[in-house]
Amino acid sequence: MNQSSLLKLGLLVLALAALVWVWMPRATYPKVGSHESDRVLRMLGTACGSRNPERLQNVKDEMAKLQLPDAELKAFQQIIALADQGRWPEAHRATLQMAADQID
């Protein structure tokens, strides 16, 4: 193989690697590790989807009772912050994305 062929092969491999990296699905949110976390996610999705501050408060109250892992707690808090700012559609989309990220 000459130098030109090696260069072309190298560029082809690099281009394929870049395509795989771009199209590879990546999870945005952590996996929930318990039934309690799954329940909180569902409650949060319902609260955000219905734009209901009382349901959102119920989620906060439920979270205060639980010992959630730091990654899950941070994700839930980020979504709750969106809802607290009145950004309900974004919060609802975030809960849907988090739920989608639970699927392998």
C-alpha positions as a printed Julia matrix, in Angstrom:
104×3 Matrix{Float64}:
   0.0    0.0    0.0
   1.29   3.39  -0.88
   1.14   6.47   1.29
  -1.86   7.92  -0.55
  -3.92   4.75   0.01
  -3.03   4.68   3.7
  -4.1    8.31   4.05
  -7.43   7.62   2.34
  -8.02   4.56   4.53
  -7.21   6.58   7.64
  -9.62   9.34   6.63
 -12.34   6.78   5.91
 -11.91   5.2    9.35
 -11.97   8.64  10.98
 -15.13   9.61   9.07
 -16.87   6.37  10.08
 -15.88   6.87  13.71
 -17.27  10.42  13.6
 -20.57   9.2   12.13
 -20.93   6.53  14.81
 -20.23   9.09  17.52
 -22.8   11.56  16.12
 -25.56   8.99  15.64
 -24.91   6.94  18.77
 -27.77   7.42  21.22
 -26.68   8.91  24.52
 -28.71   9.02  27.68
 -29.31  12.47  29.09
 -30.54  11.34  32.48
 -29.36   8.64  34.89
 -31.09   5.29  35.24
 -33.41   5.15  38.23
 -32.32   2.49  40.65
 -35.47   1.74  42.61
 -39.22   1.5   42.46
 -39.44   4.62  44.62
 -37.4    6.62  42.1
 -39.54   5.29  39.28
 -42.65   6.38  41.18
 -41.17   9.87  41.71
 -40.43  10.09  37.98
 -44.02   9.17  37.15
 -45.38  11.64  39.69
 -43.14  14.35  38.31
 -44.23  13.61  34.76
 -47.88  13.86  35.79
 -47.3   17.1   37.69
 -45.44  18.71  34.8
 -47.81  17.4   32.14
 -50.82  18.76  34.0
 -48.98  21.95  35.04
 -50.23  21.4   38.55
 -48.31  23.15  41.37
 -50.04  21.02  44.02
 -48.86  17.8   42.36
 -45.4   19.3   42.05
 -45.42  19.98  45.78
 -46.46  16.35  46.36
 -43.39  15.28  44.38
 -41.17  17.5   46.52
 -42.73  16.09  49.69
 -42.26  12.53  48.47
 -38.63  13.2   47.57
 -37.98  14.61  51.05
 -39.03  11.25  52.55
 -36.7    9.2   50.35
 -32.96   8.63  50.26
 -32.41   9.05  46.53
 -28.99   8.62  44.91
 -27.25  11.91  44.16
 -27.48  11.59  40.36
 -31.23  10.91  40.46
 -31.83  13.64  43.03
 -29.95  16.17  40.9
 -31.91  15.2   37.77
 -35.25  15.49  39.58
 -34.23  18.85  41.07
 -33.29  20.2   37.65
 -36.69  19.27  36.27
 -38.47  20.67  39.32
 -36.54  23.93  38.9
 -37.9   24.25  35.36
 -41.45  23.74  36.62
 -40.91  26.18  39.51
 -39.88  28.79  36.91
 -43.14  28.2   35.05
 -41.37  26.4   32.22
 -43.88  23.55  32.31
 -43.51  22.36  28.69
 -39.73  22.1   29.09
 -40.12  20.3   32.42
 -42.6   17.88  30.89
 -40.28  17.19  27.94
 -37.47  16.58  30.43
 -39.54  14.02  32.34
 -40.38  12.28  29.06
 -36.69  12.25  28.12
 -35.75  10.86  31.52
 -38.38   8.14  31.11
 -37.07   7.35  27.62
 -33.54   7.11  29.0
 -34.72   4.28  31.27
 -35.24   2.05  28.24
 -32.19   0.09  27.18
